[in-house]
Every structure is written in structure tokens, then in C-alpha cells.
Amino acid sequence: MVISARVHYACVAMLELAIQNDEGSPVAIREITDRHGVPGPFLVQILRSLRALGWVQSIRGSQGGYRLSVDPGTITLLDIAEAIGSQETGCRTEAKGTPIAAMLQEQWDDAADASRRVLGQATLSGLVERAQHGDASMFYI
């Protein structure tokens, strides 16, 4: 599974929002762009997509920004990858149906399945908790 920049930054944004979820205060786009180097216009597009999914809400005004509108325990990295990225999660080859090609295709399928399992188990709340118990420097609050 190839993770695009769009999916990566969507996961970064969702994790930033999950980190500050308990406080209830919105996260400004500038906070995310400054911390992670995400181009502002690109992040705005991603956040619009996340809002259309009903996962985030935007708050207008000088103290505005974005915040989660879902429980971070219900969203996995796989959910984000499938919603934001390509629906293609495997690798299909154009090789002829030789035994070697079939064997390799089976390996590609197994690798894609393993990636889906790992990403499907990683909830936003689980990642936030893991980070809080590991490296406190990852939080900027």
C-alpha cells in the first residue's frame, strides 16, 4: 500500500485535532502548517474533504479553526486512507499468468492485506494515547 501525501497529511491533521479534542478549542490551520510543513492551500482542501465526511467541523472567527466532530476512538488510519486516498489498496501486475507472476501477485496481495490490518487497528485515540505514554515532545500544547 502506498500512502500518498494527501492521506499522510489528512492523518496528521486528524491526529492534531484528536490531541486537542478534550479541550474543545478549535485548531487553526496555521498551527498544523507551522508544525508539520503542510502547504496551507493543500491542507484547506484536505480539511474540506474531512468536513464533507462529517469528521471535522469548522469554526469561524478570529478564534476559529477546526475540531473533530466524531469520537477519535471510532476513526482508524484505514478509514482515513480509504476516504481521502485512492480506493486501490493492492498491487495488480500486467504480467502474463506465469507461475512466478502468480506467486508474486499472491505476495503483493498478502502485503496489502497486512497493511490494511495494521491501519485498521490504529484508531486516532489509540495513537494519541500511545504518544502520550511515549514521547511527550510530540505534543505542542
Secondary structure by P-SEA (a helix, b strand, c coil): ccccaaaaaaaaaaaaaaaaccccbbbbaaaaaaaccccaaaaaaaaaaaaaaccbbbbbcccbbbbbccccccccaaaaaaaccccccbbbbcccccaaaaaaaaaaaaaaaaaaaaaaaccaaaaaaaaaacccccccc
